[in-house]
């Protein structure tokens, strides 16, 4: 394949033939090579097709803001490729490589015909989609799938990667919400879940990779019953898992979780009985308490310690209200002055989720909510009046003892103080509305 080079270390437009050797822009059957010394930027402003691309100048930047298609492969050993809100496509069955430099796509698409192998340098896929492509070898008839192979260097990623994602010996840094539907790994690779980031591998096959949380703000979403078997697809260790980090399990109903140093054991409902899975967990947490709750999307969140209480009016917390089995320990208390309408609205919004949650044979909730009771932390808490008397609640001597509902959720009381409120229980359905 003929090579057409960027002639000099000056900035300019890719479409300017005078800036290329030979006096013309690289064609579909030619290799575009950017290797001239200097500090400069080559700008792609229109849809472009090149046979191949080689970047080998540390001071060069290829800035792309329109669809850029490479017919065969590209290699990046030095310099930078920056694509924004566009598609960077590599076709063909050759293996493209990045051994150095920087390659970044923001709010765009990386479309691969075969393999992009990262052996060095830094790669950033920010809110980027990498679709799963299938390329047919016309000589053999064999189908090949697109893949990102992290064999060195670092991939910083958020978005959706449906192509095969292999973490062999490099580092995958999850920098935001990332869905990786075909992720696999080996013991020498590293997967790090950054501050406030989430990694969803619930559709991926069993993964022996180790996962490391940066701090107490990350989420790892996995499949609790991969292909119908009650065994999670996370088979590697989970490192630096602290209170506040969340393991979100899909595919099964979580009944309980327990923790001892190095081990997190989760029990699932399996037919008429139970199944359990043990996760290897490295944590500085010295307690044994765990907390579970619905993630609102059919999965279950698990953390060490307790979930952080939510501050402010209950009306702002409707999206976080969840159902819990009647026998489950209440979650953290919610505090604040609340209007009766907030409570009614909470129950009205949560009831459909309660009916669909299939916990303890739930029954329809009456519009009057005549069978709800309130669980509180202390007997001196006020709900509409001293010890709840104005609300018609029966006093109890022991802290946390359920009070029998006497109309608080449908009475004319306009303002309610819920200091230490743990939840509202429907005794007909055998389940609880947990605030927090």
N, C-alpha and C positions, 0 to 999 in steps of 0.2 A: 504494500500500500504506500503510495507516494506521500511524502511529508511536506506540509506547508507550515512555515514557521512565522511567528510574530517577529517582524524584522528587527525592531529596535525597542529599547526600554523606555518607550513613551506611551502615555495614555491615549486611548482612542476607542472608536466603535469597532466591534467585530465586523460589521458590514462594510468597513472601509477597505477595499481591496488593496489600496496603495500602501497599507501598513503591514501587509503580508508578503513574504517572499514569493517571487513569481508574479506579484502584482494582482492576485485574485484571492477572493475569500475561499477557505477550504471547502471542497465539495464533498458530496456524499461518499465517494470512494477514496477519500484522502484523510490522512491523520493531521489534525491541528495540533501544533506543538507550541507551547508558550514557555520558553526557556531563556529568553534574553535577560541579561542582568539589569538591575535597576529597580526602582520603586515606581510602579505604574498600575493602572487599572484598564482592563479590557471590558467594555460594556456591551452586553447583549440586549438589544431593545426590541427585537422582532423575532418571530418564530425562526429557529435555526436548526439545521441538520448538518452534522459532520460525521465522517466515517468512523473516526476515533479521536480521542483527546488525550494529550499528555501535558501535565503541568509540572514544571521542574525549575521554577525560579522563585527563590524565597521572598523576593520583593513584589511579586506579581499577584494581582487579584483579578479574578474573573467574576464580574458582577452580572447576574442574570435576572431579568424581570419579565421574560417571556418564555414560552415553551422552548426547551433546549433538548434536542434529541441526538444521541450518539448511536450510530448504527451498529457498532461492534463492542467497544470497550473503552474505558478511560483509566488512566493511571495518574496518581497524584503523589509526588514525592516531596514537593516543596511548593510554597505559595498558598493561595487561598481561593476557594470557590464559594461564592455566596449567592444563593438563590432565594428570592422572596416572592411569595404569593404566586407561584408558578409551578410548572412540572419539569423535573429533570429526569429524563428517560435514557436508559441504557439498554439497547436491544442486543440480540445475538447471544451465542452460547460461550463466549470467552469470559474468563474470570477477570473482573476489574479489581484493581488494588489501590489502597491508600497506605503508603508506608511513612508518610510525613505530611507536614503542612496542616491546613485546616479546611474542612468541608462542611458547609452549613446550609440548611434549608429551613426557612421560617414560613409557616402557614401555607405550605405547598404540598407537592406530591413527589415522591421518589419512586419511579417505576423501573424495575429491573427485569431484564430478560433471563438472567442467570444469577451469578454470585458477585456480590461486592464484598471483597475480603479486606478487613481492616487489620493492618499489622503494625501501625504506628500513627502518630499524629493525633489530632482531635477532630471528632465528627459531632456535629450538632444537628439533630432533627427536632425542631421546635414546633409543636402542634402540627406535625406532618403526618401524612398518610402514606404508608408503603403497602400497596396492594399485593395480593398473592397472584402472581402471573405464572402461566404454564407455557413453555416454549417447546415446540416439537423439532427434534433433529430430523431433518428431511432425509438424511442419509441412512439413519438407523430406525427411524420411527419412534425413538425413545422420547418420552416427555420429561422435561426438566422444570423444576419449580424455582421461583425466585428466592433468594436467600441473602441475608446479611450475616456474614461470618466474622465475629469479633475474635481475632486471633492475636491481638495485641492492640495497643493504643486504647482510646477511650471513646465510647459513644454516649453522648448526653441526649436523652430522648424524652419526648412527650408526644402524644397523639395516638395513632393506631398503626400497628405493624402487623399486617396479616401475612406477609411473607415469612418464610422460615427465619427465625432469629436464633443463632447459635452463639453462645458465650463460651468460647473455649479457654482462652488464657488472658483475655483483656478485661476491660471494665465496662459495665453498663451502668451509667448513672441515670436514674429516673428523676427527672426534674419537674414533672407535673403529672397530670393524669395520663397514664400510658396503658393501652390495651395491647397485649402481645398474645395473639391467638395461636401461635405455632412456635413457642419458645422451647429450646432445649439447651442443655449446658453440661459442663464437665467440672470436676472438682477444682481445677486451677483457675477458673473464671470467677469474676466477682460481680454481684448485682447489688447496687446500693440504692436504697429508696430515700430520696432527699427530703428536705424540710417541706412539709405540707404536700408531698407527692403521693401518688397511689399507683400501684402496679397490679393490673388485672391479668392473671394468667389462667382464669377459670376455664377457658376453652383449650388450653394447651395440654399436651401429653405430660405424663409424670416427669418431674424435673429434679435431677439430683443436685442442682445448683444450690449454693449457699446464698442467703439473702441477708443483707445488713441494713438496719434502719439507722438513719443519720441522727435523729432525735425523736422525741416523743410526739410526733405529729404525722407519722406515715401510715399508709394502709397497704396491706398485701391481700389481694382478693384471689382466692384459690377455689378449687372444686373439691368438695368434701366427699363426693361419691363419683369418682371418675368412671365413666362408662358403666354406671349402675353398681359398681363395687364400692363398698364403704371403706375406701382408702383414699386419702387425699393425694392430689397430684403434686403436692410439695413433699419431696422426700429428702431434701437437704436441710441443713441446720438453719435456724433463724437467729441471727446475731443482733445484739444490742436492742432486744425487744423490751421496751420500757412501758410503764403505765402511761397511757395516752396513745401509744401505737396500737393499731388494730389489725387483727387477723380476721378477714371477712370471708366466711365459708359459704359457698353456694351448693346447690344440688342435694341438700339433705336438711332435716330439721335438727338443730342443735338443742339438746335437752339440758346439758350441764357441762361445766369445764372446771378442771382443778389444776393447780400448779404446785410443783415442788422444784427445787433448784435443778435446772437443766431440762425439765420435762413439763410440757403442757399437754394434759390429757383431755380430750373432748369426747363427749358421749352423744351419739346420734340416735334418733328414732329409726328403727329398721324393721318394717313390717309390724309384727306384734311385739317385737322385742327391742333390743338395743344393740348398737355396735359402737366401738370406740377406736380412736386414733390418737397416737402419741406423737407429738412434735418435739424435735430437739430445739431447745430454746436457750440461748445464752443471754443473761440479763443480770444487772446489778440489783434488781429488785429483791428485797430480803423477806417480803411477806409471802403469804400463800393465797390471798384473796384474788378471785377473778370475777369478772362481770360479763354478762352476755345480754344482747338485745337484738331485735330485728333491725336489719339495715334498711327496711322499707322497700326493698327491691327483690324480696324472696330469699335473701341470704341472712346470715347471722354474724354480728360483730362480737368479737371476743377481745378483751383487754385484761391486763393485770391491774389489780387494785380495783378502782371504780371509775366509771365514766364521769367526766367533769360535769358538775351541775350547770344548768343553763340559767342565765340571769335574765331579768326583765319580765314583762307581762307574758302571761301564758298565751295570749293571742299571737305573739310572735314566735311561739314554739310549736305551733300545730304540726309542722312538718316533721318534728322530732318525736312526737308522741308515738308510742308503740305498745304492742300487746305483749303481755308476759303471762305464763301459766300461773294459776292461782297459788300453786305451791312454791313458786320461785321467790327468791328474796327480792324485795323492792329495790329499785335503783335509787340514785342520789336524789335528795330532796330538791324541790323547786321553791323559790321564795318570792314574795312580792304581793302587792295588792292587786286583786283580780276582780273584774266584773263578772256577774253571774253569766252574762252572755258568752264570755270567753270560755267558761267551763262547758256550757251547753254546746257551743260550737266545736269544742275539742272532741266531745263525745260523739257529736253528729258526724264529724269528719273521720273519726277513728273507727266508728262502728262497722263501716263496710270492710275495713282492713281486718277488724276483729273477726267478722263473719267468714272471711276468706282464709284466716290463718289456721283453721282446723286444730285449735288447741282445746283439749278436754270437751269435745262435742259442743261447741258454742251454739247458742240459740239466738233467734232474732232479738234485738234490743227494743223494748217498748219505748214509745215516744216520750212517755212521762218519766222514764228512768226510775221507776218506783222501786227498783230492787238494787240500787247502787248504794254502797257504803264507802266510808272514807277511812283510810289508814293514816295515822299521824304519829309523829315522833314522841311528843310529850302530851300529857293529859291537860296541860295548861294552855295549849295552843287555842287560838280563837278562830272560830268559823261562824261568822255572823253574830257572835255574842260570846259571853263568858263561857268557856268550856263547851262552846257549841250549842248552848241551850236555846238560843234564839233560832237556831237552824233546825231544832228538833232532834239533835243528835243525842244519843244516850252516853253519859259520861262513863269513863273507864278508869280504873285505878292504876293500871300498868301502862307505862309508856309504850306506844306502838300498838296497843290493842285496838282492833277494828271497832269503829263506832257503827251502830246501825243507822242506816239512812232514814231520815224523817222528812225529806222534802227539800234538802239543800240544793239539789240540782234542778229543781223545777219550782222553787218557791219565789217569792217576790223580793228576796234579799238582793240588793243591787250591788253591794261591795262585799267582797270576801277576802279575809286575810288568811293566807295559807302558809304560815311559817312552819316549815318542817313537813309539809304535806308529801307523802310518799306516793300515793296513788289512789285510784278509785276502783273499787272491785264490783263486778257484776256477779252476784251469787247464782243467778240462773245459768249463766254461761260458764262459770268456773274459771274466769280469766280476769285479768286486771289491766286497767289503763294506767300506765306508768308515766308520770310527767318527769322528763329529764332524760 
